[in-house]
């Protein structure tokens, strides 16, 4: 079962973005625990699932949450500078994931990288949950519509994962060009 399968992707409407983000946070925690506790035989699968879960989070942040929070003008992500700082952080976190994915790290270094990813994922989840709550309370964001947008992307990515085992990289394969 992938991280996408664990989420409420199939719920049409209902709920809001904060509850869906909370589900994604819990799923990520589960993937982190799974990787940390995986034996040698399951470590590669657990690592693949963890990296996919993190990539899903970052794509949702970049494509749905950060633009909506920027438009809301509330909280720390309500400014271009705040969003750019998160985008830069996501870039660095992806670099850490590339190190982890490469498999050349000694086990102790891999555990350190996973600890950093875990800490930052937890911190970012709390920051986004707070920003969503502030924007929602100020009635500057439609959390139900954002949840629908997230579900649509998650459903699309579920199909991509089923077809190719991965999520399409829009930067490497932009819309309007032949698929990879």
Secondary structure, 3 states (H helix, E strand, C coil): CCHHHHCCCCCCCCCCHHHHHHHHHHHHHHHHHHHHHCCHHHHHHHHHHHHHHHHHHHHHHHHHHHHHHHHHCCCCCCCHHHHHHHHHHHHHHHHHHHHHHHCCCCHHHHHHHHHHHHHHHHHHHHHHHHHHHHHHHCCCCCHHHHHHHHHHHHHHHHHHHHHHCCCCCCCCCCCCCCCC
